[in-house]
């Protein structure tokens, strides 16, 4: 028969691993959004510079 504490420890381990994976996904998504914003800002700056050049 399985002890309740073994199951609880196993569940905690699974939840910790799931949380760490979710944390990595969130960090990657945030990094991607930041990189896209930086690239967009550079493109807009270059466009404004090209359009306003006389």
N, CA, C and O of each residue as an XYZ file, in Angstrom:
216
protein
N       0.833     -1.181      0.000
C       0.000      0.000      0.000
C       0.884      1.254      0.000
O       1.906      1.301      0.686
N       0.491      2.238     -0.754
C       1.271      3.458     -0.890
C       1.018      4.389      0.293
O      -0.119      4.575      0.726
N       2.100      4.966      0.803
C       1.926      5.930      1.891
C       1.544      7.280      1.318
O       1.962      7.626      0.213
N       0.766      8.037      2.048
C       0.295      9.342      1.601
C       1.454     10.323      1.443
O       1.436     11.152      0.533
N       2.451     10.243      2.307
C       3.574     11.175      2.238
C       4.408     10.955      0.966
O       4.942     11.914      0.408
N       4.521      9.703      0.506
C       5.250      9.438     -0.738
C       4.558     10.090     -1.925
O       5.202     10.694     -2.783
N       3.259      9.961     -1.960
C       2.482     10.544     -3.055
C       2.585     12.066     -3.027
O       2.726     12.703     -4.070
N       2.517     12.636     -1.846
C       2.590     14.079     -1.705
C       3.960     14.596     -2.157
O       4.050     15.621     -2.833
N       5.014     13.885     -1.783
C       6.360     14.302     -2.184
C       6.527     14.188     -3.698
O       7.156     15.046     -4.318
N       5.975     13.152     -4.287
C       6.035     12.969     -5.734
C       5.268     14.083     -6.445
O       5.736     14.622     -7.448
N       4.082     14.427     -5.920
C       3.293     15.505     -6.509
C       4.025     16.838     -6.419
O       3.999     17.637     -7.355
N       4.680     17.071     -5.277
C       5.443     18.309     -5.117
C       6.581     18.393     -6.117
O       6.865     19.459     -6.664
N       7.227     17.262     -6.348
C       8.331     17.217     -7.299
C       7.839     17.526     -8.709
O       8.479     18.277     -9.445
N       6.708     16.947     -9.079
C       6.136     17.201    -10.407
C       5.736     18.665    -10.544
O       5.984     19.286    -11.578
N       5.123     19.212     -9.513
C       4.702     20.614     -9.570
C       5.904     21.551     -9.672
O       5.854     22.558    -10.378
N       6.998     21.209     -8.955
C       8.202     22.041     -9.024
C       8.781     22.023    -10.430
O       9.168     23.065    -10.958
N       8.842     20.846    -11.038
C       9.371     20.741    -12.399
C       8.480     21.484    -13.395
O       8.976     22.146    -14.306
N       7.157     21.368    -13.213
C       6.229     22.067    -14.101
C       6.384     23.580    -13.948
O       6.350     24.313    -14.937
N       6.553     24.045    -12.715
C       6.718     25.477    -12.478
C       8.018     25.982    -13.095
O       8.044     27.061    -13.688
N       9.092     25.212    -12.961
C      10.363     25.624    -13.555
C      10.258     25.700    -15.071
O      10.808     26.611    -15.690
N       9.554     24.747    -15.669
C       9.383     24.768    -17.124
C       8.538     25.966    -17.553
O       8.851     26.632    -18.540
N       7.479     26.232    -16.816
C       6.636     27.386    -17.114
C       7.414     28.684    -16.956
O       7.226     29.621    -17.731
N       8.281     28.740    -15.960
C       9.111     29.917    -15.751
C      10.059     30.137    -16.931
O      10.247     31.270    -17.373
N      10.656     29.057    -17.441
C      11.538     29.181    -18.619
C      10.768     29.644    -19.842
O      11.267     30.464    -20.612
N       9.557     29.131    -20.033
C       8.741     29.542    -21.181
C       8.382     31.015    -21.074
O       8.451     31.745    -22.063
N       7.996     31.460    -19.876
C       7.642     32.866    -19.679
C       8.851     33.772    -19.911
O       8.722     34.836    -20.517
N      10.012     33.358    -19.437
C      11.222     34.159    -19.643
C      11.576     34.243    -21.123
O      11.983     35.300    -21.606
N      11.424     33.140    -21.839
C      11.705     33.147    -23.277
C      10.718     34.044    -24.021
O      11.104     34.780    -24.929
N       9.454     33.980    -23.636
C       8.448     34.824    -24.282
C       8.739     36.296    -24.018
O       8.621     37.125    -24.920
N       9.116     36.623    -22.792
C       9.435     38.009    -22.459
C      10.658     38.488    -23.229
O      10.689     39.623    -23.704
N      11.653     37.639    -23.355
C      12.846     37.982    -24.124
C      12.497     38.196    -25.598
O      13.006     39.127    -26.223
N      11.644     37.354    -26.153
C      11.222     37.487    -27.546
C      10.470     38.798    -27.769
O      10.715     39.496    -28.753
N       9.560     39.129    -26.863
C       8.797     40.373    -26.992
C       9.731     41.576    -26.894
O       9.587     42.537    -27.650
N      10.677     41.528    -25.974
C      11.631     42.623    -25.845
C      12.496     42.788    -27.082
O      12.758     43.909    -27.516
N      12.940     41.673    -27.649
C      13.755     41.736    -28.868
C      12.936     42.288    -30.033
O      13.437     43.091    -30.821
N      11.689     41.862    -30.144
C      10.819     42.360    -31.221
C      10.575     43.856    -31.059
O      10.559     44.588    -32.049
N      10.385     44.318    -29.834
C      10.171     45.751    -29.590
C      11.425     46.550    -29.944
O      11.326     47.627    -30.532
N      12.587     46.038    -29.597
C      13.838     46.721    -29.914
C      14.050     46.802    -31.423
O      14.429     47.851    -31.942
N      13.810     45.718    -32.112
C      13.955     45.707    -33.571
C      12.954     46.664    -34.216
O      13.291     47.392    -35.150
N      11.727     46.655    -33.710
C      10.707     47.584    -34.227
C      11.099     49.030    -34.009
O      10.926     49.868    -34.893
N      11.626     49.322    -32.833
C      12.051     50.690    -32.539
C      13.172     51.121    -33.473
O      13.166     52.255    -33.952
N      14.126     50.252    -33.742
C      15.228     50.571    -34.649
C      14.707     50.814    -36.062
O      15.141     51.751    -36.732
N      13.786     49.979    -36.514
C      13.212     50.155    -37.860
C      12.485     51.489    -37.963
O      12.627     52.195    -38.962
N      11.710     51.842    -36.945
C      10.994     53.125    -36.971
C      11.983     54.286    -36.970
O      11.793     55.254    -37.705
N      13.023     54.207    -36.168
C      14.024     55.274    -36.143
C      14.700     55.436    -37.508
O      14.897     56.555    -37.982
N      15.049     54.317    -38.130
C      15.653     54.375    -39.464
C      14.686     54.954    -40.497
O      15.090     55.734    -41.359
N      13.423     54.576    -40.411
C      12.413     55.093    -41.336
C      12.234     56.600    -41.155
O      12.191     57.346    -42.133
N      12.130     57.040    -39.905
C      11.969     58.483    -39.642
C      13.183     59.243    -40.127
O      13.049     60.329    -40.692
N      14.361     58.694    -39.916
C      15.590     59.348    -40.378
C      15.606     59.435    -41.906
O      16.007     60.458    -42.462
N      15.176     58.381    -42.581
C      15.185     58.383    -44.048
C      14.132     59.324    -44.608
O      14.380     59.987    -45.615
N      12.968     59.397    -43.986
C      11.883     60.242    -44.500
C      12.164     61.722    -44.256
O      11.851     62.567    -45.094
N      12.756     62.029    -43.103
C      12.991     63.441    -42.783
C      14.325     63.962    -43.334
O      14.632     65.144    -43.174
N      15.110     63.111    -43.972
C      16.381     63.567    -44.555
C      16.091     64.418    -45.780
O      15.297     64.044    -46.643
N      16.737     65.550    -45.839
C      16.522     66.454    -46.989
C      17.654     66.391    -47.961
O      17.633     67.084    -48.978
